Amino acid sequence: MTEITRDEHWMQLAYAQAAHAANLGEIPVGAVLVSQNQVIGAGYNHPIASHDPTAHAEIQAIRMACQQLNNYRLPEDSVLYVTLEPCTMCVGALIHARVSRVVFGATEPKAGSLVSARNLFATGYYNHVFAVESGCLAEQCSSQLSDFFKMRRAQKRELKLKQKQDLHTP
């Protein structure tokens, strides 16, 4: 299996995690951590349902892997596949966990902390740096997010319309 095919395979699993988040009404971001060609952790966004602002897909995948491995550090060959560019909090966790590579789908222009809004590694402050690859299944990952927010906006419009109609109904 070539590197691109392998990356796309694992990203498809992360995409499925994101779909699960969307089905729960959470922002559709999914992540899969892989070591020695096996999934060691997986996660999806669920900060709303869990009442936990740190419940991002990346954090969930790291937590699962570390629990499974009985270690707060990941194996040297660990690769995180995530459908959206990680935020600052998630980049920090990935540094501390010692992931070796991050492959992400869609860029995040407002909060992306690897290539978009900021490049945290450009500061030179970190004692661990991982390889970064962007754009794996980017169109698919981006569409999933766009479709979710389009649906969410339509739901809000519908709710406002209903509330307006309820005010005018005797």
N, C-alpha and C positions, 0 to 999 in steps of 0.2 A: 504494500500500500504506500503510495507516495505521500509526502508531507502534506500537500494541499488536500488530497483526498482524506487523509487522516484528520486534518483540522476540520474539514467540512463534516465529517462523520461525528466528531465530538460536539461541534457547534450545533448540529441537528438535535442532539440530546439536550443541550442548553436551551435551545429554542422550544423544545417540548416542556421544559421546566417553566419557561416564560409563559407559555400557553396556559399552564396550570394556574399561574399567578393571575392571569387575565380572567380566567373562569371564576376566580374568587373575588374579582373586583379590585385586585391590586395591580399596580403598574407592571406590565409584562416584561420583567427582566429575569433571565434564568442563567444559572452557572453550573458548570461541571468541572471538578478537579480530577485530573488523570495522572497516574504514576504507573510506570511499567505496563502501559497499554491497558490499564484497568481503571474504572471509576472508583475513586477513593472518597469522593464527597460530591454532593449535588445540593442545589438550593434554588429557591425562587423568592422574589420579593414578597414580603408579607408584614410590613411594619404596621399597617392599619389593624389587621385582625389580631396581631400579637401585642399591640400597644407598645411597640418597641422600635424607636427610630433607627436602631442599628440592624434591624432585620432585613438587610439587603441580601440579594442572591449570593454575592461573593462571600459575605460573612457567614451565611448559612452553610455554604459549601466548605469553607475553611473549618468551621466548628465541627461539622460531620466528619471530615477527614481526620482532624486532630483527635477527636474522640475515638474513632476507629483505630488510629495508630497509637493511641496512648502517648501522644507527644504534642507539644505546642509548636513544633517545627515540622515542616513538610519534607518529604524526601527530596533529594537534590534534583531529580528529574521531573518534579511536579509542574504540570501545566494547567492553568486555569483557562477555561473557555467560557466567555460571558457574552451575552447578546448586546450589551451596551457598555460603552467605555466607562470604567470605574471612576467613582468620585474620590475625593481626597481621603475620606475615612477608609474606604475600601483599599486604596493604594497603600495607606499606612499599615493596614492589617496584612496585606500581601507581602509587604517588606518584612514585617515582624515574623510572619510564618515562613519566610524564606522560599517563596515560590520561585521557580526558575524562569518561567515564561508565562506571559498573558497574551491570549488571542481574543480579540473582541470583534463584534460585528459592527454595530452602528456607533458613530461618534456622538458625543454629547456636548453640543456647543456651549451650554450654560454651566455645566458642572463637571465635565470631563477633565480628569487630572493627569492624563498621560500625553495627549496630543492636541486636544481641542481648546478648552478654556485656559488650561495651564499645563505645563510640562514640569511636574515636580522633580524629575530627575535632572533637569537643567541647573538646579541650584547646587548640586554636588554635595549636599549635606548628608546623604544617606550611606550607611555602612553596608547596605545590600541593594543591589540594583538587579532587576530582572529584564529579560528580553521582552519586547512589545511588538505585536503584529496586529495591525488593524485591518478591517474590511472583509473579514471572513463572513460570507453570506450577508454582507452589509445591507443589500437591498431588502432581503427577506426580513431581517431583524428590524430594520427601519420601518418597513411597512406594518409589521406587527404592532409597533409602538404607535405609529400614525393612526392606524385603524382603531386602536383602543381609545386614543384621545378623541378621535372623531365621534365615536360611539358615546363617550362620556359627555362631550359637549351637547350632542343630540338629546341625551337623557336629561341634562340640566335645562335645555330649552323646553322640553316637554313638561318637566316639572313646573317651571315658571308659568307656562301657558295654563296648566291645570290649576295652579294656585290662583291665577288671575281669573279664570272662569269660576272657581269656587267663590271668589269674592263677589262676583256679580250674580250668583245664583241665590234666589231667596230661600 
